[in-house]
């Protein structure tokens, strides 16, 4: 926990698909560069533990702070989101409620498509980013590890992720249901975002289509991705030409502003565009073209089927696992508050032991086993106190206060 003199609380602040539409979520989304800049300023302002989780469905920040406004301001400063919009559509959770929310998010129980386990990878990515910048301490490391453990157990012990249900799968289902003879159609993948790559892979699996073209701003990255699939790579400058040929276009560029506008669409034949980016990479003016249909992430995420209904049956078992591991974490967190006083007491007793042994040595009155016996006594005393605190949580605060007064302990030096 934060060691500043001001009382710190653990907060989750965020904005998600539950209250905000795709456009609004796009305003609060953060690129990797924006995340690093935000974290660096947080560190400069004295925030010691902070993680960012930014996905197509949510942008959340988890941090210790004196007040949640500190974190909300950082989010608004480094994204395109406005404070008044956050106040209207965002959420703030504190301490145990904030912890519970992270468990649910990290285990896919809060995902727009239930049981979508890609979120745990995104949480890990946020964790490693913060750790690299020195913004991870014992609390957040233990918390993220507990969430990872819960995610693994839910995935292996329940059937909540059984069946292919994801945004990428929904994309393919939408294309198959809305485009006749899809195996013979021309498909253009613009960008190498993860959802776009997964959609491309699913298309190849389910349609046997060999008319897929991949274009990316960085040609080398496009070639690297294309090596895994049977697709043709074209230069970025050929984008308008390839759009003219395409029957289906999948946009997954990951840019912070639109990359496809009606100015580069020069075709009168029907064109289905799937915008799989956040913020949206397809400009609103494309919707004015009569022959073009634009479908975004929110529309795709609403495509439910029997697989998703089946998953809901396994929710109670998943929540049991989550609650078990969360309870273990909260117990660890509860016991952790005693550690500084116990360490301070042990240090005080050890200092007294050393002083007494040194005094006896001078008088040559010290039996050989005296140090060993006294060390065992110190272990027993601190162990007995630790057990008392765990078994009597209602008396813990007053007991700690008494020990601090009697032994003149300063727990802050033993954090």
C-alpha positions in Angstrom: 0.0 0.0 0.0 1.0 3.6 -0.5 3.2 4.9 2.3 2.3 8.6 2.0 1.0 10.3 5.1 -2.3 11.1 3.5 -4.8 8.2 3.8 -4.8 6.2 0.5 -7.6 4.1 -0.8 -7.7 1.6 -3.7 -9.9 2.8 -6.5 -11.2 1.4 -9.8 -12.4 4.2 -12.2 -13.6 3.5 -15.7 -16.0 3.7 -18.5 -17.4 0.6 -20.3 -20.0 -0.8 -22.7 -22.6 -1.0 -20.0 -23.2 2.8 -19.9 -21.2 4.2 -22.9 -21.6 3.7 -26.6 -18.7 2.8 -28.9 -18.1 6.5 -29.9 -17.9 7.6 -26.2 -15.6 4.6 -25.3 -13.4 5.6 -28.2 -13.0 9.1 -26.7 -11.6 7.5 -23.4 -9.5 4.9 -25.1 -5.7 5.1 -24.7 -2.9 4.0 -27.0 0.2 2.4 -25.5 2.1 5.7 -25.8 -0.7 7.5 -24.0 -0.7 4.9 -21.3 3.0 5.3 -20.7 2.7 9.1 -20.6 -0.2 8.8 -18.1 1.7 6.4 -15.9 4.8 8.6 -15.9 2.8 11.6 -14.8 1.1 9.5 -12.1 4.5 8.5 -10.8 5.7 12.1 -10.8 2.6 13.1 -8.8 3.4 10.5 -6.1 1.1 7.7 -7.1 3.0 4.5 -6.3 0.6 1.7 -7.6 -1.4 2.1 -10.7 -2.5 -0.2 -13.6 -4.4 0.7 -16.9 -6.7 -1.8 -18.6 -7.8 -0.5 -22.0 -9.8 -2.6 -24.4 -12.6 -2.2 -27.0 -15.2 -2.6 -24.3 -13.7 -0.6 -21.5 -11.0 1.7 -20.2 -10.2 1.3 -16.5 -7.5 2.5 -14.2 -6.8 0.7 -10.9 -4.7 2.8 -8.4 -4.0 3.8 -4.8 -4.8 7.5 -4.4 -6.0 10.0 -1.8 -9.0 10.8 -4.0 -10.4 9.2 -7.2 -10.5 12.6 -8.9 -6.7 12.4 -9.2 -7.0 9.3 -11.4 -10.1 10.6 -13.4 -8.2 13.8 -14.2 -5.2 11.7 -15.5 -7.6 9.7 -17.7 -9.2 12.8 -19.2 -5.9 14.6 -19.6 -4.4 11.8 -21.7 -7.4 10.6 -23.6 -9.9 12.6 -25.6 -12.6 12.1 -22.9 -14.3 15.0 -21.1 -14.7 15.2 -17.4 -18.4 16.0 -17.6 -18.9 12.9 -19.8 -17.1 10.7 -17.3 -19.2 12.2 -14.4 -22.3 11.2 -16.4 -21.3 7.7 -17.7 -18.2 6.6 -15.7 -18.0 4.7 -12.5 -15.9 4.8 -9.3 -15.4 1.8 -7.0 -13.5 1.8 -3.8 -11.4 -0.8 -1.8 -13.2 -4.2 -1.7 -15.7 -3.2 -4.3 -12.8 -2.1 -6.6 -11.0 -5.4 -6.0 -14.2 -7.5 -6.6 -14.7 -5.7 -9.9 -11.2 -6.5 -11.1 -11.8 -10.2 -10.4 -15.0 -10.1 -12.4 -13.4 -8.3 -15.3 -10.2 -10.4 -15.4 -12.2 -13.7 -15.4 -14.5 -12.7 -18.3 -17.6 -12.4 -16.2 -18.0 -8.7 -17.1 -17.1 -9.1 -20.8 -19.6 -7.9 -23.4 -19.5 -11.5 -24.6 -19.6 -13.7 -21.5 -16.6 -15.9 -21.1 -14.3 -13.9 -23.5 -10.9 -14.7 -21.9 -8.9 -12.3 -24.1 -9.4 -9.8 -21.3 -6.9 -11.6 -18.9 -4.1 -11.1 -21.5 -5.0 -7.4 -21.7 -4.9 -7.1 -17.9 -1.4 -8.8 -17.9 -0.2 -6.4 -20.5 -1.3 -3.5 -18.3 0.4 -5.0 -15.3 3.7 -5.6 -17.1 3.6 -2.0 -18.5 3.2 -0.6 -14.9 5.9 -3.0 -13.5 8.4 -1.8 -16.1 7.8 1.8 -14.9 8.2 0.8 -11.2 4.5 1.3 -10.4 3.8 -2.2 -9.1 4.2 -3.2 -5.4 3.3 -6.2 -3.4 -0.5 -5.5 -3.4 -1.0 -5.2 -7.1 1.3 -8.1 -7.9 -0.6 -10.3 -5.5 -3.9 -9.1 -6.8 -3.2 -9.6 -10.5 -1.7 -13.1 -9.7 -4.9 -14.0 -7.8 -7.1 -12.8 -10.8 -4.9 -14.9 -13.2 -5.3 -17.9 -10.9 -9.1 -17.4 -10.9 -9.2 -17.0 -14.6 -7.3 -20.2 -15.2 -9.5 -22.2 -12.8 -12.7 -20.9 -14.3 -11.5 -21.7 -17.8 -10.4 -25.3 -16.9 -13.1 -26.2 -14.3 -16.2 -24.8 -16.0 -17.6 -24.7 -19.6 -18.1 -21.0 -19.6 -15.8 -20.5 -22.5 -17.0 -23.6 -24.5 -17.9 -23.0 -28.1 -16.6 -20.3 -30.4 -18.1 -17.1 -29.2 -16.0 -13.9 -29.6 -16.2 -10.7 -31.5 -14.0 -12.3 -34.2 -16.4 -15.3 -34.4 -19.4 -13.0 -34.4 -17.8 -11.1 -37.3 -17.5 -14.2 -39.4 -21.0 -15.3 -38.6 -22.3 -11.9 -39.6 -20.4 -12.0 -42.9 -21.6 -15.6 -43.7 -25.2 -14.7 -42.9 -25.2 -11.5 -44.9 -23.0 -12.2 -47.9 -24.0 -15.0 -50.4 -21.3 -17.3 -51.8 -18.7 -15.7 -49.5 -16.1 -18.2 -50.6 -16.1 -16.5 -54.0 -16.1 -12.9 -52.8 -13.1 -10.5 -52.5 -12.2 -9.7 -48.9 -10.0 -6.8 -47.8 -8.4 -6.7 -44.4 -7.1 -3.2 -43.6 -4.8 -3.2 -40.5 -3.3 -5.8 -38.3 -5.2 -5.4 -35.1 -5.8 -8.5 -33.0 -9.5 -8.8 -33.6 -9.0 -8.3 -37.3 -6.3 -11.0 -37.5 -8.6 -13.4 -35.6 -11.5 -12.6 -37.9 -9.2 -13.2 -40.9 -8.1 -16.6 -39.5 -11.8 -17.6 -38.8 -12.8 -16.5 -42.3 -10.2 -18.8 -43.8 -11.3 -21.7 -41.6 -15.0 -21.3 -42.1 -15.2 -20.2 -45.8 -12.2 -21.6 -47.6 -11.9 -18.2 -49.2 -8.6 -17.6 -51.1 -9.5 -14.0 -52.2 -8.2 -12.2 -49.1 -6.0 -9.1 -49.4 -4.1 -7.6 -46.5 -3.0 -3.9 -46.4 -1.3 -2.2 -43.5 0.5 1.2 -43.2 3.6 -0.7 -42.3 4.2 -3.1 -45.1 6.7 -5.3 -43.2 4.1 -5.9 -40.4 1.6 -6.9 -43.0 4.0 -9.4 -44.5 4.7 -10.8 -41.1 1.0 -11.4 -40.4 0.3 -12.7 -43.9 3.0 -15.4 -43.4 0.6 -17.1 -41.0 -2.4 -17.1 -43.5 -3.0 -17.6 -47.2 -3.5 -13.9 -48.0 -2.1 -11.5 -50.5 -0.3 -8.4 -49.2 -0.6 -5.1 -51.1 1.0 -1.7 -50.5 -0.8 1.0 -48.5 -1.0 3.2 -51.6 -3.2 0.6 -53.3 -5.9 0.9 -50.7 -8.5 2.8 -52.9 -8.0 0.3 -55.7 -8.5 -2.7 -53.4 -11.6 -1.2 -51.9 -13.1 -0.9 -55.3 -12.6 -4.6 -55.8 -13.7 -5.7 -52.4 -17.1 -7.1 -51.4 -16.2 -7.2 -47.7 -13.7 -4.9 -45.9 -12.5 -5.5 -42.4 -11.0 -2.4 -40.7 -8.7 -3.1 -37.8 -6.0 -0.4 -37.9 -6.0 0.6 -34.2 -5.5 4.3 -35.1 -6.8 7.0 -32.8 -8.8 8.6 -35.6 -10.7 7.5 -38.7 -8.5 5.9 -41.4 -11.3 5.2 -43.9 -13.6 7.9 -45.3 -15.9 8.1 -48.2 -13.2 10.0 -50.2 -11.3 6.7 -50.8 -14.4 4.6 -51.6 -14.9 4.7 -55.4 -17.2 1.8 -56.0 -20.9 1.5 -56.8 -21.3 -2.2 -56.0 -22.4 -3.4 -52.5 -19.7 -3.2 -49.9 -19.9 -4.5 -46.3 -17.5 -2.8 -43.9 -16.8 -4.3 -40.5 -15.2 -1.6 -38.2 -13.4 -3.7 -35.5 -11.5 -0.7 -34.1 -11.8 1.4 -31.0 -12.0 4.3 -31.4 -13.9 3.8 -34.7 -11.6 3.8 -37.7 -14.4 4.3 -40.3 -15.6 7.9 -40.7 -19.3 8.6 -40.1 -19.5 10.0 -43.6 -19.2 6.5 -45.1 -22.7 5.7 -43.8 -24.1 8.2 -46.3 -23.0 6.0 -49.2 -26.1 4.0 -50.2 -24.3 0.9 -51.4 -22.1 0.6 -48.2 -23.1 -1.1 -45.0 -21.0 -0.3 -41.9 -21.1 -2.6 -38.9 -19.3 -1.8 -35.7 -18.2 -3.7 -32.6 -21.3 -3.0 -30.5 -23.5 -4.5 -33.3 -21.4 -7.6 -33.5 -21.3 -8.1 -29.7 -25.0 -8.2 -29.6 -25.1 -11.3 -31.9 -26.0 -14.0 -29.5 -26.6 -17.7 -30.2 -27.1 -21.0 -28.4 -23.5 -21.1 -27.5 -23.8 -17.9 -25.4 -27.0 -19.1 -23.7 -25.2 -22.4 -22.8 -22.4 -20.4 -21.2 -24.8 -18.7 -18.8 -25.6 -22.0 -17.2 -22.0 -22.3 -16.0 -22.0 -18.8 -14.4 -22.8 -19.9 -10.8 -19.9 -22.4 -10.8 -17.6 -19.7 -12.2 -18.7 -17.2 -9.5 -18.0 -19.9 -6.8 -14.4 -20.2 -7.9 -14.0 -16.4 -8.1 -15.4 -15.9 -4.6 -13.1 -18.6 -3.2 -9.9 -17.0 -4.6 -11.1 -13.5 -3.9 -11.7 -14.4 -0.2 -8.2 -15.8 0.0 -6.8 -12.6 -1.4 -8.9 -10.4 1.0 -7.7 -12.6 4.0 -4.1 -12.0 2.9 -4.8 -8.3 2.6 -6.4 -8.2 6.0 -3.5 -10.1 7.6 -1.0 -7.8 5.8 -1.9 -4.8 8.0 -0.4 -6.6 11.0 3.0 -7.2 9.4 4.7 -3.9 10.1 3.9 -4.1 13.9 5.0 -7.7 14.1 8.2 -6.9 12.3 8.8 -3.9 14.6 8.2 -6.1 17.6 10.6 -8.8 16.4 13.2 -6.1 15.7 12.8 -4.6 19.2 13.1 -8.0 20.9 16.1 -9.0 18.8 17.8 -5.7 19.7 17.2 -6.4 23.4 18.4 -10.0 22.9 21.6 -8.8 21.3 22.3 -6.2 24.0 21.7 -8.8 26.8 24.0 -11.4 25.1 26.7 -8.9 24.6 26.5 -7.8 28.3 26.6 -11.5 29.4 29.6 -12.2 27.1 31.6 -9.6 28.9 31.0 -11.3 32.2 31.5 -14.7 30.7 28.1 -15.8 32.0 26.6 -16.9 28.7 25.9 -20.6 28.1 26.4 -21.8 24.4 22.8 -22.5 23.7 21.4 -19.2 25.1 21.2 -17.4 21.7 19.3 -20.3 20.2 16.8 -20.5 23.1 16.2 -16.7 23.1 15.6 -16.7 19.3 13.0 -19.5 19.7 11.4 -17.4 22.4 11.2 -14.4 20.1 9.6 -16.5 17.4 7.0 -17.9 19.9 6.1 -14.4 21.2 5.6 -12.9 17.7 3.9 -16.0 16.5 1.5 -16.0 19.4 0.7 -12.3 18.8 0.1 -13.0 15.0 -2.3 -15.9 15.8 -4.2 -13.7 18.3 -4.6 -10.9 15.8 -5.9 -13.4 13.1 -8.3 -15.1 15.5 -9.6 -11.9 17.1 -10.0 -9.4 14.3 -12.3 -7.2 16.3 -9.6 -6.8 19.0 -6.7 -6.4 16.6 -6.6 -2.7 16.4 -6.6 -2.1 20.2 -4.0 -5.0 20.7 -1.7 -3.5 18.1 -2.0 -0.1 19.7 -1.1 -1.5 23.2 1.9 -3.4 21.8 3.1 -0.3 20.0 2.9 1.8 23.3 4.4 -0.9 25.6 7.4 -1.6 23.3 7.6 1.9 21.8 7.3 0.5 18.3 7.3 2.5 15.1 5.7 0.3 12.4 6.3 2.8 9.7 10.0 2.0 9.7 9.1 -1.6 9.0 6.6 -1.3 6.1 
